[in-house]
Amino acid sequence: MSLATSLAGLRRVQGESGTGKELFARAIHQLSRRKNKPLITVNSGALPDTLLESELFGYKAGAFTDAKKDKPGRFALAQGGSIFLDEIGDISPALQIRLLRVLQDKIYEPLGGTESVKADVRIIAATNKNLEQLVSEGKFREDLFYRLNVVSVSLPPLRERKEDIPLLISNFIDRFNKLKTKNITTVSDEVLALLMRHDFPGNIRELENIIEYAFILCHDQVIRVVHLPEHFREKYEDKDLSELAGQSLAAIQKRAIEQALIRNNWKRLATARELNIDKGTLRRMIERLGIRG
């Protein structure tokens, strides 16, 4: 089965803020038969409810005082393509009902309209909240949750997939080189070691911001510690990075995990809690890195 086929029914992406949910949605769209049609993004949590409704469904002239002419909504703009609803857990119960109708009946009505409009749109929703918990608390409709939960993907935070950091750094360097017409090739071993120690509470977005900041200061081909944000450098200025510099990513990971295991008397559950990863992830890393206790 191809990736495009396996993602055909996906409607929900869940993960902490900054884990790359919108990038994942874009990848889903590009792998689908709708890739030649628009992908429209809506940040559901950034707009008040009344404005969000008109943004999603549009309105007819005369629907309210300032509505001088018809305005198409995001669903109309995404016709034939996909619409990405970010922070879906923040929408009101009234808007949840309208969204449920789109998912069930494939139709909606613009504000002030009297005729239903067919919606040929694939909905991809994302949230950094626990929708199951919101359902149990009565804050999110159960029927809408199950409509969105046909196929779901949970994106782990960057602290649980630090092996992705070098690949992400390379991707950001390529992109910023094009945007800023520079020729930076890599980061120094000290920078990589420092980034591998960081927990990234802001996830991928935080890493991206760090690399973008470094691009402003770096006028060489290699990003060095001095090019990193000052507050970030200060957090690690008392750390001895010299021992880690020049080692491979696998060696850095192995040493970090071994030290954590030793601190916790080789108790895997306690070690996983300290590293803020689940026990299964820790087990796979131990096996992959060949750690023996």
Summary of the structure (lengths in Angstrom):
residues: 293
radius of gyration: 23.1
end to end distance: 39.3
largest distance: 73.1
contacts: 844
relative contact order: 0.11
helix: 51%
strand: 13%
